[in-house]
Amino acid sequence: MASPNLAKLAYQTLQQGKSLAGLAHKGLSTKLMEFVAPGALPKTKPVTTALMSELRKSMSALERQDWRDAEKGIYPKTQLFDDPWLDWASRYPLVWLDLPATWKRRISRKVRDLPNRIDQTVFPDYYLQNFHHQTDGYLSDHSAELYDIQVEILFNGTADSMRRRVLAPLKRGLDKFNERTPASLKVLDIATGTGRTLKQIQGAFPEIELLGIDLSSAYLREAGRSLNKRGNGLAQLVRGNAEHLPFKNQSMQAVTCVYLLHELPSKARQNVLSECLRVLEPGGILVLADSIQMSDSPQFKIVMENFQKAFHEPYYKSYVFDNIEERLKESGFEDITGESHFMTRVWSAFKPLV
Ligand SMILES: C[S@@+](CC[C@H](N)C(=O)[O-])C[C@H]1O[C@@H](n2cnc3c(N)ncnc32)[C@H](O)[C@@H]1O
């Protein structure tokens, strides 16, 4: 790695570049939508100059925190530059080619437009939808190929920095087991999707055993491609429902779950938290990351409302008003803390030592 100052400058420049690229993409695609599919334009509220300035401040704070945690050695600095550029560049044209289908779905309000060949009986009903108007929902390789780029664009290049906020609490939790060898510890990432969080955990804790679970085989295939490369430890990827985890009681020392809760109906949200408690060993940690909520970030109310208007997110409204800390407490967790980083809220909670 270059000298610390140069590396910091390179990181800041990279983040600014990603932010500009995200804004440019959104600006251009909105212009195109106005022209060819005006009916698909969401009725969002304008973002005022004051709100824009709040957003910029919050984004810079995230960037500073991301750098500080790398400096502290919570994860290697190389992780800050770990974007699969060639892959993304080759897939980016597909994002554009996919837009007309997305607009059509938005106009016709078709939210259950899924591939015919899937066996719908193996999925919960709430899952069988086109979340974010995504083509094929989560149920095709095409959707899995585009997902990471679409999320980076949505968050103006901050998605990975926000996901990385689970690593400091995770380290604090794993440190409680430091009398054991790292290889004997297990971390489970729930709703791992294309595996971005697992990849970050793999980089920060290379010797720990990693497991990921998700309902989508296509997303897990994508995760396998990026995680199980030569030189990396193997991550075990399992297709299954987070409401009924196929793992033994008390078999994990830590569980993470990133950007799942807002896509679940209230009952399923509670089931997932109960399952997290069940599979954790007493003393183990759960680290959750999801959208900010109305109670912790009222200054970003319009952003949350606009998100819900622009994308098909059927459970987001109930999520942003949900009391996750209360749910964690009711599930049996203790030492619950929460912190917000730009558009993401991170909670950590421990399973009591009996
Ligand atoms: C918004 S994505 C988040 C993926 C990943 N954690 C990330 O940070 O990008 C939501 C993921 O949750 C998965 N999912 C939704 N409901 C699920 C359930 N009940 N059990 C397991 N996975 C589920 C989806 O297949 C999808 O991969």
The ligand as an SDF file (V2000), in Angstrom:
LIG
                    3D

 27 29  0  0  0  0  0  0  0  0999 V2000
  -31.6570   -6.2580   -0.3260 C   0  0  0  0  0  0  0  0  0  0  0  0
  -30.9090   -7.8250   -0.5250 S   0  0  0  0  0  0  0  0  0  0  0  0
  -29.5230   -7.7500    0.6050 C   0  0  0  0  0  0  0  0  0  0  0  0
  -28.4250   -8.7120    0.2110 C   0  0  0  0  0  0  0  0  0  0  0  0
  -27.0890   -8.5170    0.9380 C   0  0  0  0  0  0  0  0  0  0  0  0
  -27.1810   -8.7560    2.3500 N   0  0  0  0  0  0  0  0  0  0  0  0
  -26.4970   -7.1470    0.6550 C   0  0  0  0  0  0  0  0  0  0  0  0
  -26.0170   -6.4970    1.5740 O   0  0  0  0  0  0  0  0  0  0  0  0
  -26.4780   -6.7580   -0.5130 O   0  0  0  0  0  0  0  0  0  0  0  0
  -32.0180   -8.8780    0.3230 C   0  0  0  0  0  0  0  0  0  0  0  0
  -31.6040  -10.3380    0.2360 C   0  0  0  0  0  0  0  0  0  0  0  0
  -32.4090  -11.0720    1.1400 O   0  0  0  0  0  0  0  0  0  0  0  0
  -32.7520  -12.3080    0.5650 C   0  0  0  0  0  0  0  0  0  0  0  0
  -33.9660  -12.7530    1.2940 N   0  0  0  0  0  0  0  0  0  0  0  0
  -35.1750  -12.1500    1.3440 C   0  0  0  0  0  0  0  0  0  0  0  0
  -36.0070  -12.8100    2.1730 N   0  0  0  0  0  0  0  0  0  0  0  0
  -35.2850  -13.8530    2.6780 C   0  0  0  0  0  0  0  0  0  0  0  0
  -35.5800  -14.8940    3.6060 C   0  0  0  0  0  0  0  0  0  0  0  0
  -36.7680  -15.0200    4.1860 N   0  0  0  0  0  0  0  0  0  0  0  0
  -34.6040  -15.7880    3.8890 N   0  0  0  0  0  0  0  0  0  0  0  0
  -33.3690  -15.6930    3.3100 C   0  0  0  0  0  0  0  0  0  0  0  0
  -33.0430  -14.7300    2.4270 N   0  0  0  0  0  0  0  0  0  0  0  0
  -33.9900  -13.8270    2.1120 C   0  0  0  0  0  0  0  0  0  0  0  0
  -32.9180  -11.9860   -0.8950 C   0  0  0  0  0  0  0  0  0  0  0  0
  -32.8290  -13.1360   -1.7090 O   0  0  0  0  0  0  0  0  0  0  0  0
  -31.7890  -10.9900   -1.1310 C   0  0  0  0  0  0  0  0  0  0  0  0
  -30.6110  -11.6450   -1.5050 O   0  0  0  0  0  0  0  0  0  0  0  0
  1  2  1  0
  2  3  1  0
  2 10  1  0
  3  4  1  0
  4  5  1  0
  5  6  1  0
  5  7  1  0
  7  8  2  0
  7  9  1  0
 10 11  1  0
 11 12  1  0
 11 26  1  0
 12 13  1  0
 13 14  1  0
 13 24  1  0
 14 15  1  0
 14 23  1  0
 15 16  2  0
 16 17  1  0
 17 18  1  0
 17 23  2  0
 18 19  1  0
 18 20  2  0
 20 21  1  0
 21 22  2  0
 22 23  1  0
 24 25  1  0
 24 26  1  0
 26 27  1  0
M  CHG  2   2   1   9  -1
M  END
$$$$
